[in-house]
């Protein structure tokens, strides 16, 4: 990529580094009220040193991606894990640094963090929170806790659940998804049902819980409130995986209020906490049992689900910012970013289509912006534009391979010529129209809208005229 402005990866990343350094400087933090001047600690900072320049070794060039030989991306795909989820805000990074200042009993910190989460998220009485190593980790430790309770012999034995009294989890067939693997890895057995009548009939003395996949709730025949009603009537648990389902922020308290015993949300999506973080909100006893099944405790199935002190503090700050944001102002910011692109491409006869936004969508709630190419003026399709954006170097714009990245296992039973899929978006714009293209702008950093606009000007300038 050779933009007229002389932009390149190193200058771009260096500029961002300078901006971030200014935002994170102690003076700036104090000026913006990120540091509580009234709070004075008599304990000296042990390892939480100020941000310092790196003068040798890895990071000394200011371009760590180039040093390792990998291509950084401008994110127009969304909060997908395979490209890093989201980017933390400066305040969140500062809390991560502050969290590194001292050692602390992780369990004590988790309990305190849980109370902070419960208060911030208006959880029902008797509920608390837990910071986990992602929403998938929350599923593992949550279901392990349900099965083992606080019995050490069971905790050590899991996932060998031989002799456990309740190990069956009911799930609607339409709610099966890749993350029910995390239920199965605890040793629990999934029992598929389709209707309310089948759900009730499937309950027996070995039934532990009913799993609800929130993002698929419109595909099932049993709603969330009905699921809770059935479970309560039969004295079994309910777990709602709402990983990608905020915003709107109100769901953080609305879903627990429905009566689900446990609800999980990802911390690394639109909450913009650390990528390897999650939130589990649930009844205090169940959260305690979940903690017994996870790190820092040893010899249990959740030991790999480790959460560092830095991650806990950073997640709490990200959640606080998320809950307190003015989402209308956030939407106006997204519109302004899209307008930068619209203004740049209109001279090529490329026009903006109406913004698509459903604030009540089940998951990944964000506006999508699309642009229409006039085939009477340009001989280039929407998918070709998206591919050229993805192929941009030295910094890619989106990724056409975000769905698999070549890391899908080999299926010896697959038919010849089968495809593993090519990513989060298909390249075409609205309704698969080959003459349009589009994407989300919610994960763009300041200035990246202009970079996309400049690159599109290049692409359309080079496209054959009709």
N, C-alpha and C positions, 0 to 999 in steps of 0.2 A: 504494500500500500504506500502510495507516495502522494500525500495530500499537498495542496498548494501552500498550506500554512507551514510546511516543513515539519509536521508532527511526526514523531516516531515513538516507539515503545519506551525507550529510556527517558526521553524528555517528558513524555506523558506521565510515566510512573514517578519520575522525580518531582514533577509538579504536584501530583497527588501526595507524595511523601512530605513535601514542604507544607502543604495545606494541613495534613494530618498532624504534623509536628507542631504547627501553630495552634491547632485546636487542642492539643494535648499538653501544651506547655502549662506549668503551674500558674503563671499569671493569668492565662486565658481561662483556665478552669476556675480560678477564684473569681474572676470578673463575671463569669456567667453563672456563678452560684453552684457549680458542680461540687465544690468542696465546702463542707459545712464549717465556717469559720469559728462557730461556737464550740465545736468538738475538738478538744485538745487531748491527745494521747500522751501519757508520760512514758510509754514504752517506745523506744526508738525503732524505726523501720529496720528490719533485719535484712530481708532480701528484696523488698519492694523498692528498688532504686529508681530514680528518675530515668526517663528515656534518654539514651545516650547514642551518639553516632557510632557506627561500626567502621573501624578503620582498617581491618584486615580480615581475611578469610571470607566465609559465606556471608553475603549481605553487604560487603564493603563497596560494591559497585552501585548499590541502590536499585538493582534489578535482579532480584533473586530468581525470577522465572527464567531469565536468560542464562543465569549461572548454572541452572540445572538442565537447561535445554528443553523446557516445556512452554507451551503457548498459553498465555493468560486469555481470558474471555471477558468481553462485555456481555452482561447477562440480559438477554431478551427472551430467554426460555421460561424463566420463572424459578420458583424456589425448589428446584429439583436437586436431590442429593448428589447425583453423579457429577454435577458441575459446582458443588460446594454450597448449595442451599441459598444462603443470604449473606449479607455483609453487615458486620456489627457497627453500630454507631460509635463515635468517639467516646461518649460517656460510658458505654459498655466496655470498651477497651480499657478505659481508666479504672473501672471497677475490677477488671481482671488483674491489672497491675497491682492495685491495692490489696486484692485478695492474696497476692503472692508475698505480702509483707511478713506474715507470721505462720507458724504451724498452729494447728487447731485440731481438736477431736472432730473428725468428719461427721460422726453420728450426731454429736451435739450441734454442729453447724446445720446439718440436715433438718433436725427437729426445729431449730429456730427459723430456718428458711421456709419450712412447711407452714409455720404459723404466719409468716409474712405473706406467703402465697394465698393462704386461706382468707386473710383479712383483705388483701388487695383484690382478690377475685370473688369477694362476697359469698364465700362458700357457706353451705348450710351448717347449722350447729352440729357439732360432733364430727365435722369433716376437717381434714388438714391436707397439706400438700407434700410433695416429694420431688426433688430435682433428680432426674434420671439421665442416663447416657443416651438420650433420644427416646422418641415415643415407642420404638420397637423394644427397647430395653424395658420400658414401663410395662409392656405386655408380658414380657418374660417374668419379671419379678412380681408383678401383680397376680398372675395366675399361679406362680409358685407359692406365693403367700397364701392364697386361698386354699391350696391343697395341703400345705404343710402346717398351717397355722403357726404356733410358736413352739412346735415340737422338734427339738434338735435331731432326733433320729430320722425324722422324715426330711428335714432340711438337708442333712448329709446324704440321704439316699436319692433324692430327686436328681435326675428324671426317672429313676427306677421307682415307679409308684406302686409296686407290688404291695398289697396290704393296705393301701390308702383307702379310706372309706368312700371318697367321692372324687372321681377323676374324669367325668364326662362333661363336655361343654357343648351345649346346643347352639347351632348357628344356622341362620337361614341360608339355603343353597345359593341365593342371589347375593349373599354377603361374603361368600368365599373370596379371598384375595391373597396376594403374596405374603401379607403379614400374619396370616393365620399360622404360618410356619412357626412364629414365635410362641403361639399357644402350644403347638404340637411338640416343640422342643422341650417343654417342661414334663412331657410324658402324658399330658392330658389327651383324651380321645375326643375328636370332633364328631358330633352327631348332626347330620343335615336334616332340615325340615323346610317346608315351603309355606304352610298355612298356619293360622292360629291354632286350629284343631290339632294339627300334627305336632306343633310345639308343645302343647299341653300333654298330648299322649306320649311324647318322648320323655317326659320327666319321670324319673324313677329314683330309688334310694341312692344310686351312684351319681346322680346329676349334681354337678358342682355349680354351674353358672350358665347364663345365656350371654353370648357375645353379640354385640351390635356394632356393625361397621357403618359409621355415620355417613360417610360420603356416598354410600350405596343405599341409603335408606329409602330413596324413591323407587328402588328396584324390588324391594321386598314387600311382602303382603302383611307384615306385622310391624307396626310403628314403634318408635322408641317408648312412648308412654304405655302402649299396650305390652311391650316386652317387660317393662318394669312392673306393671300390674300383675302379670302372670308370675313373674319371679317372686314377688313379695307374697303372693297367695300360696306359693309352694316352698317358701323359705330357702330360696337359692339366690346366688349372687348375680349381678349384672355388671358388664364391663362395656363401656362405650369408647371405641377408638375414634376420636375426632382430631386426629393428628394435624391435618391441613385445613381445618375448618374454621379458623379465625383469620381475618376479620369476618363478621363483625365481632367486636370484643365482648359483647354481651353473652356470647355463647360460653365464655369462660365460667359464668355463673348460672346461665340458663340450663345447661345440660346436667350439672350436678343437682340443680333444683328439681329436675324431673324425677329424681330419685335413684339414678344410677349409683351403684355402690362405688364404682371407680370410673373416672374419665381421664383420658390422656390427650395431651396436646403436644405438638412438636415445638421445641424452643428455637429451632434453627430455620424456621420458615418466616412468615411475615412478622412474627414477634422479633426477629432479627437478633436473637441471642446466639451463643456459641452453637455451631452446627451440630456438635455431638452433645446436645442437651434436649431434655424433654421435661414435661410437667405431668405428674400424676396427682390428681385430686380425688380423694376418697375418704371413706370412713376411717376414723383414727385407728381402730384396731387393725383394719386391713392394711393401712399404710405401715403400721408397726411390723406386721408380718412380712410385708414386702421388703422393708429395710433389713429384716433378719436374713433375707434371701439374696442380698446384693452386697457388693463391695462397700465398705472395707472389710466386711466379714469374710472369713476364709472357708474353704471346703463347702461351697454351695454353688448352685447353678448360676447365680447372678454375679459371681465374682468378676467375670470379664466386663460387667456393666459398671465400670469404674467412673466415678465423677470426682474431679478435682475441686479443691476449695476455690480456685480461680474461676472455674466454670460455674459454680454455684452462685458466687457473687455477681458475675457477669449476667447470668440468666435472670436474676432478680431485678437488676437494673433495666435490662431489656424489657422485661414484663411490665415494670413500672412505667416506662416510657410508652409502651404500646397501649396500656390501659388508659393513660392520661392524654393520649394524642387527640387532636381535633381532626377527625377523619375527613370532614368536608374540606379542610385546608389541605390534607394529603391528596385528595382527589384533584383539587385545583393545581397542585404541583405536578401531578401526572399529566393533566391536560396541557399544562405549559410545556412540558417536555415534548409531548406529541406535536404541539404547534410549531416548535422549532424545526421538526422534521417536515411538517406540512409546508411551511414557508420555503424551505430549501428545494423541494421537489416540484412545486406547482408550475415552475417554468417549463417543465418537461411534459406538461399535460397530465401529470399524476395528481390525483385529487384524493382528499381525505374522505373516508366514509364515516357515517355516524358512529360515535363511540358505542361499543358494546359493554354493558355493565349490568349485572344482576346482583345486587347486594345481598340477596337471599339465596344465592347459589350454595350448594352443599359444601363445597370445598374450593380452595385456591381462589377466593373471592378477590378479583381485581379487574380493572377495566382492560379491555383489549382494543387496540387501535389498528385500523386497516386502511390501506391506500389502494386506489384503483388505477391501473395502467390503461391508457387509451391505446388499443392495438392498432388504431389508425395512425398513430404517431410513432410508437416504439415497437420493435420486434424483440420483446423480451417478456418472459412469463414471470408470474409471482414466485413459483418454486425456484426459477433460475436466479432471481434477485436474492432470495433467502440463502441459496447455496453460495452465491458470491459474497454475501455478508459473512457467512460462516468460514469461508476460505480466506478472509482478510488476514493479512499479516503486517506487522509482527504481533498484533493483538486481534484475535478472532472476535467476530460479533455474532454471538449465538453459536449454537452447535447443532448440526444436523444429525449428529450421532449420540445425542444425550441419553437415549434410551438404553443403549447396549454397550457402547464403547468397546466392542470386541470381547466383552467379558461374560458372554453367555456360554454355558456348557454345551458340549456336543450331545445331540440326541441321536443315538444309533437307529432309532425307529422312525425318524422324521423322513418325509418324502423328499426326493431329490429336488433341489432348487428352492427349498423352503427358505423363508426370510425371517430373520430375528427382529425385524423392525428397524427403523432408522431414526428414532428420536422422539423428543417431546412434542414437536409440531411437525406437520407434514410438508411445510413450505408454502402451500397455497393459502390464500386468504380466506375470506368469508365464504362459508358453505362450499369450500373446495373450488371456488372460482379460480381458474388458472390465470386470469388477468388481474388478480389482486394479491396482495401480500400483507402480512400483519404480525403483530407481536404485542407483548406486554412491556410496559416501561417501569414497572414498580421496583425493580432491582437495579435500576441505573444509578450510578453515582453522579455527583455534580460534574457537568461538562461532557458526559458521555452521550447525551442527546445530540450535542453539536458534532461529535465524532461520527455518530451514525449518519447524521444529515450530510456531512462532508463526503462520507463514503458513498452514500446513495447518489450524490451529485456526480461522483466519479463513474459509478456504474451506469447511470442513465446517459451520461455524456458519451460513454464508449459503446452504448447499445446501438445496434443497427436501426436506422430510421425506416419507418414503414413506407 
